[in-house]
Amino acid sequence: FPIRPYARAPPMIGNTNLGLLSLQTSHSGDFLSENFTVGRVKQNIFGRSYVGGILTSRQGDPSHRDITAGGDFMFLVKNNLRFHGLLSKSNRPGESSEDWFGSFGALQFNDKYNWEIRYDDIGKNFDPGIGFVTRPDQKTWTAFGEWTPRPGWRGVRQLNFRALYKKTENHRNVLETDRFQLVSAVNFQTDDRLHTTFNHVADNVPYPFEIAPGIIIPPGEYENNEVAFGVAMTPSRPVSGRFNYYTTSFYGGRIHGTVFGILVRPFSFLHLRFDEDFSDVSVPDGSFHSALSRFFASYYLNSRLSTRMAIQHSSLYGDFVLNLRVFVTSHRYGNYPSDIPGRFKRRRIQRFEKRNHEVCRGFDQLA
């Protein structure tokens, strides 16, 4: 869309962060002229805590008109213990109830143990004009705990024991998903890793869906249990790999699967990776075999510019995908050392993709 100049406010005044962004789109074809405005204020308190608020407005197109307001907080106490929460309400024309979103929780992370508890509640009619909601009308409880001792054994750096419980219902108290996961892992001094996983998932499937040509999962309540184990070698070696085996009950049937991958770095500027995923699936409606093959080749021209080619083939659908990308890595604004992970932007400045002889070109960005 043609975009007219926008206004932006200064970001920081003392201990107060301020943000104001407004832009106007012009009329184009079937799309009406619209104004998008976002205002944000965050007040730093007690050194490392904050309270804040946000207001978003979308005006112009009656079908998307909305004003959403919200507030959030984060209180950091000793031993890295954090309490956080947010509450937001949209204001769509014709909607006057169940148009809220709330999230509250507490967490603590350190080298020996990590834990988090959280409650999320999304109203059936919560629909902000700017942004999106993946799935409304949900209540989710999450509990997570992890113990990461360092036993001092020869060759072993750290052990990892993790448990996760997550339950999701709608506002009629109908169960949608109930998940329990246990993970144990051994991390070696060489950065190699052994791990085992157990997953229990209870699903309420409201409508039928297709998992393979001609094979349908009917509506109903299902309980699936998965057991998996694997090994992963550190990618810092010139040649490394990974292997996983899993077996799981699957909507009244069963899946046996094997995943392996090989990473070869013949030169510091050239990385080659091959992944293969085999699965044998049987359900009451039928059975099938699937093999998903992927090949990646990455070439680093310098510290800022790199290219990557990806080829994927699925035996189930006969789908062939060729993907070519160019990445530019640039430093974010601020006084950050260049070797700290996560302080970079990777911009995919050009993408070329061929899927079943259809060519797509596009520009996008990864922040």
Salt bridges, closest charged atoms under 4 A:
GLU34 OE2 - ARG58 NE 2.89
ASP72 OD1 - ARG40 NH1 2.80
GLU98 OE2 - LYS124 NZ 3.91
ASP99 OD2 - LYS89 NZ 3.00
ASP111 OD2 - ARG150 NE 3.02
GLU116 OE2 - ARG118 NH1 3.19
ASP120 OD2 - ARG118 NE 2.93
ASP121 OD1 - HIS171 NE2 2.66
ASP127 OD2 - ARG92 NH2 3.31
ASP137 OD1 - HIS171 ND1 2.72
ASP137 OD2 - ARG172 NH1 3.62
GLU146 OE2 - ARG162 NH1 3.70
GLU169 OE2 - LYS167 NZ 3.45
GLU176 OE1 - ARG135 NH2 3.28
ASP191 OD1 - ARG157 NH1 2.57
ASP192 OD1 - ARG237 NH1 2.69
GLU223 OE1 - HIS200 NE2 3.94
ASP275 OD2 - ARG242 NH2 3.79
ASP275 OD2 - ARG273 NE 3.03
ASP280 OD1 - HIS289 ND1 3.36
ASP319 OD2 - ARG355 NH1 3.41
GLU353 OE2 - ARG355 NH2 3.54
ASP364 OD2 - ARG348 NH2 3.16
ASP364 OD2 - ARG351 NH1 3.15
